[in-house]
Amino acid sequence: MTQNTWKVKISHPDKSKKEWLTQVLAQNRGLDTPKKLKEFLNPTFDQIIETKITEDKKAANRVIEAITKKQKIFVYSDYDADGLCATAIMWETLNDLGADVMPYVPHRLKEGYGMSISGVDTLHKLGANLIITVDNGVTAVNQIEHAKSLGIDVIITDHHVLSENPPKPYALVHTTQLCGAGVAWRFCWDIVQILDKTKEERLKDRLELAALATIADLVPLTTGNRAIVKIGLEKIGNTKRHGLKALMKSANIKGDIGTFEIGHILAPRINAMGRLEHGLDSLRLLCARNQSQADELAVLLSKTNSKRQDLTTSAVTHARGLVREEHIVGVISHESWHEGVIGLVASRLVESFHKPMIVISRGPEKSKGSARSIPGFNIVEAIRAQGEYLVDAGGHPMAAGFTIETRHIDIFTQKINAHAVSILTQELLTPIVEIECPLAIEDISQANFNQITKFEPYGVGNPLPVFITRNIVVEDVRTVGQKNDHLKLQVDGFGAIGFNMGQHSSQIRPGYKIDLVYNLTEDRYSGGFQLKIKDLEIQA
């Protein structure tokens, strides 16, 4: 039944000690000393502050000069959850410090990603003296030169991978170790330390926004990011921010807020406005001053997200039929796909085909592309290698975006596939399920589940542990869900759920033995834990 390769990291764990499973998880995460493990399990605020960013002191002094001289500052946003949270952090902090500061959120369809010449011109007309970018700017070479020609200083704060010829702003505040909002928060800390330390606690409260952005932007949840998320989730659980309370209410979220609730429920609603309409309404929600305004905006975000879901589902269904098997990097394009959802479409296609996917919203002269990759293939590097065919490009090793002249799409497809031939081996193209270790039936216990929870929050760079139990006996088989699309098993006294695996129910009977690959996750309905099925293989 499985088409995946199962890779068991530790085949024969030493179970002689009570906390043996903690040691397995630690070893598999490179936490090979007691000090490393302690720091991982108990992330601290200092880990955030210790994250190094470039040119922060020079940039902070320029911001303080602007505040002192009452110069006009604009925070130039991106329109996704990371950029909008970064903008809220930067704008609120500078406003607290007495700055003459306003946010600027570009329109995805009218202005495109990041700084634009037209956006700079707009801010020039509004009297800008200083522009601070958040979650964008490292590809804006011409735009920053244009701003300089108008007498506007630019400070870039960004986390995207630098190109070989990065722009030359007044200061480049940069690290790839944090998300965009993390960089913005870290930079604000420097400003507050110099100008007014009494604002520290209010800035610490904004770690809730940095945590939301960190989870939404899928950056590794290690070191400073892990500390941001751990501290930020605690703050979200007791938030006084009207917008977050309204969004949780609108999404019907009750109880604890974790990485799942943010990544799959809250962040998509914040992202939806920038994808389809204007990200400014999401920023208004995050910074709402009263509950009634926040509640109204939360309803708008939820409705827009529903529309986004419909557009994505339709485009994914259409796109599947256009993927060519012979291409090891899938490149597909169509004029009907909304450019606000092509990144989501690419992600879904990677899940289905397990190869890098590039989805292009085709325009008459210029087209927008969004790419998602698989481990081992640097997609932004591969795209930039075809720079002669592109208008612009930027992103990360696993995700990127670009603009291309429509007439170049076919040659771009050929060239990027040729580039990938020597890199994408069959091993990389085979889906691998990485398994921590085998668990015997007696190992599936509340005590071991409690050890697993110590490693939360889970996410990129710290994946939710996967285990295997071989020859487990099936006691009951059924399907659940409105369309009977989920598989529900009872195995050796434990409940197990396989989401979107309902089609396998006809192949399994009570009494069968199966090899089961699964996560141990909290069962919020009945308490305790359940087995969340990742893969399985029938033995008899």
C-alpha positions, 0 to 999 in steps of 0.5 A: 500500500505504501509508496514511501520509503521508511527510514528508521533513525534508531532501529534498536533504542536502549530502553533501560532508562525511564526517560529513554524516549526523550534520549531518542528524540534528543539524539535524532535532533542533534541534541547530543549534550545535556546542555543542548537538550536543556536549552532546547526543552527550555527556550529562553528570551535571551536566545532571541536577543542573542540572534545576530542581525546585520547593521542593526546599530547603524539602522537604529541610530538612523531611526532615532534620528528620524524620531528626534527630528520628527521626520516622516517614516513609512513601514513598507510591508509585505502582504502575507502574514509574516510581513503584516505581523512585522509591520504591526510590530514595527509600526506600533513600536515606533509609534510608542516611541513618538515617531511620525510613522505610517504603514504602507501595504502594497496591493499584490495585483496592482504593485506586485511583491516588495518595493515598487517604483510606484510605491516609492513615488507614492511615499515621496509625495506623502513626504517620506524621509525614511522607508523601513522595509519589513519582510522584503527589500533584498531584491529591490536594487532599482527601487532603492536607488530610485528612493535615494535619488528622491532623497529618501533613506531606506533601511531594509529589514528582511530574512530572504536569501541575498542575491549575488548583487544585493541592494545598497540601502542606508542599512541592511538589517538581515539574517536568515535565522528568523522570519521577517517579523522576527527580524523586525522584532529583534531590530525594534529591541535594539531601538528600544534599548537605546531610546526608551527601555520603559517600552520593553514590556510592551515590545515583549507582548508583541512576541505573540505576533512574531510567533504567529508569523514564525509559524505561518512562514514555516521557518525552522523552530530552533534556537531563537525561533523556538524561543519566539514561538514558545514565549509567543504562544503563551502570550497568545493564550492570554492575549489582550489584542482585539484582533487575535481574540476576534479571529479566534472567535470567528474561527471557533477556536476554543482551548489551547492555541498551538502551532496547528491552530495558527498554521492551519486556521489563523494564518490562512485567514490573515494571508487571504486578504493579501492573496485576493483583496488587500492586505491592509484589512488584515493589518487593521485587524491585527492593530484594531483599537476596539473589539467591535472593529476587530470582530467586523474585520474578522468576519471579512477575513473568514469570508475571504478565506473561504473564497480563497479555499474555493479558488485553490481547490478549483485550480489544484484540480485543473493543475493536476492534469497539466503536470508532465511526468517527464519533467523532474521540475514541474512547470505549469501555467494557465491564464485562469489561475489567480496569482494569489493562490498559485503558491498554495497550488504548488504546495499541494502539487508537491505533496501529490507528485513529490517533485519541485513544482512551479505554478505560473499565473499566465498574463498577456505579456508578464506572468507571475510564478510561485515555486515550492521544492522538496528537501535537497533541491534549492529552488530559489537558486535554480530559478535565479540560475535562469535569470536571463529569462526573468524580470525578478526573483526571490525567496528561500531554498524551499519556496520562491516567487518570480516574474517572467515575460510570458514569451519565455515560459517554454524556454524557462521550463526547458532550462530549469529542468536541464539545470535540475537533472544532475541534482535531483537524483531518484533518491531525492525524488522518492518520498521518505517518511523519517521515523524516530524509532519503533515502538512496541505495544507496551511503549504506546503509553501516557508516560511516553506521550508526556515525554513527546510533549516536552519537545513542543512546539513542533514544526519545521526543523523540529518535526512531530515525531513519527513512530512505527509499530509492526504487526499490530492487530486490527480490531475494527475498521470504518470510515468517518467524515462527511464524505467517508474520506477518513480511515478510523481503526481500532488497533490493539486497544488504541484508536487510530485516525488516517485523514484522507485515507478512507479509500484504504478501508476496503483493503483492511479487515479485523484480524489483519496485522499491519505495520503502522507508521504514525504520530502520537497526538492529543485526542481533544475529544476523549482526552489522552492521546491517539495514533495519527496514521502517516502510512501503513502496510498490510502483513496479513 
